[in-house]
Amino acid sequence: MVKEIKDNNFQDEVLKSDIITVVDFWAPWCGPCKMIGPVIDEISQELKNKAKFVKINVDENPKVSSQYRIESIPTVLVFKGGKIVENLIGFRPKQAIKMAIERNF
């Protein structure tokens, strides 16, 4: 399951997480975001015991979006130990996203 997070809980949910955390930066008006959402949902079910999945609306959470210089959406960032280990910008096929996550286990 993909959990919706906000600026005020990003640090606790992502940076302090003890497992790999996948962050989907999105907006409701973004067509490619609507396409990648179900893909992230599927991957979250397949890897639910190995990684944490969250999403953050860039329009409602400008602090985190600005901090990580999110200029294009969708952007998927993979964090490990509070650091970005993968940065995927734009729509990607399921297998490409899953491989980017799995190579950091």
C-alpha positions in Angstrom: 0.0 0.0 0.0 1.2 3.5 -0.9 0.8 6.0 1.9 0.2 9.7 1.3 2.6 11.9 3.2 3.1 15.6 3.7 5.9 18.1 4.3 5.5 17.8 8.1 6.0 14.0 8.3 8.5 13.5 5.4 11.5 13.3 7.7 9.9 10.7 10.0 8.4 8.6 7.1 11.3 8.8 4.7 14.6 10.1 6.1 14.3 8.1 9.4 13.0 5.0 7.8 15.0 1.9 8.5 14.1 0.3 5.2 14.3 1.4 1.6 11.6 4.0 1.0 10.2 4.8 -2.5 8.7 8.3 -2.8 6.4 9.2 -5.7 6.2 12.9 -6.3 3.0 13.6 -8.1 0.1 16.0 -8.7 -3.6 15.2 -9.5 -3.6 17.2 -12.8 -0.5 15.3 -14.1 -1.3 12.7 -16.8 1.9 10.7 -16.5 1.4 10.7 -12.7 -2.0 9.0 -13.2 -0.3 6.4 -15.3 2.6 5.7 -12.9 0.4 5.6 -9.8 -1.1 2.1 -10.5 2.4 0.8 -11.4 3.8 2.0 -8.0 0.8 0.4 -6.3 1.5 -3.0 -8.0 5.2 -2.8 -7.1 4.3 -1.9 -3.5 2.3 -5.1 -3.2 5.1 -7.2 -4.6 7.8 -5.7 -2.4 5.7 -4.9 0.7 8.0 -6.7 3.1 11.2 -5.2 1.6 10.4 -1.6 1.0 8.1 1.2 2.1 6.1 3.2 -0.5 4.8 6.8 -0.1 3.6 9.5 -2.3 3.6 13.3 -1.9 1.5 15.8 -3.8 3.9 18.5 -5.0 1.2 21.2 -5.1 0.3 20.7 -1.5 3.8 20.2 -0.2 6.1 22.8 -1.6 8.8 22.5 1.1 9.9 18.9 0.3 9.4 19.4 -3.4 11.7 22.4 -3.4 14.2 20.8 -1.1 14.7 17.9 -3.5 14.4 20.2 -6.6 11.5 18.4 -8.1 11.0 20.2 -11.4 9.3 17.4 -13.4 6.7 15.0 -12.3 6.3 12.2 -11.9 9.6 11.8 -10.1 10.3 8.7 -8.1 13.1 8.9 -5.5 14.4 5.8 -3.8 15.9 6.5 -0.3 18.2 4.2 1.7 19.5 5.4 5.0 18.1 8.8 4.5 20.0 9.3 1.2 18.8 9.3 -2.4 20.1 6.1 -4.2 17.9 6.3 -7.3 16.2 9.2 -9.1 13.7 8.3 -11.8 12.1 11.2 -13.7 9.1 10.7 -15.9 7.0 7.6 -16.6 9.0 4.4 -16.5 7.8 0.8 -17.2 7.1 -1.3 -14.2 10.2 -3.5 -14.6 12.5 -0.5 -14.8 11.1 1.0 -11.5 11.2 -2.4 -9.8 14.8 -3.0 -10.8 15.9 0.4 -9.6 14.4 -0.4 -6.2 15.7 -4.0 -6.0 19.3 -3.2 -6.8 19.4 -1.2 -3.5 18.4 -4.0 -1.2 
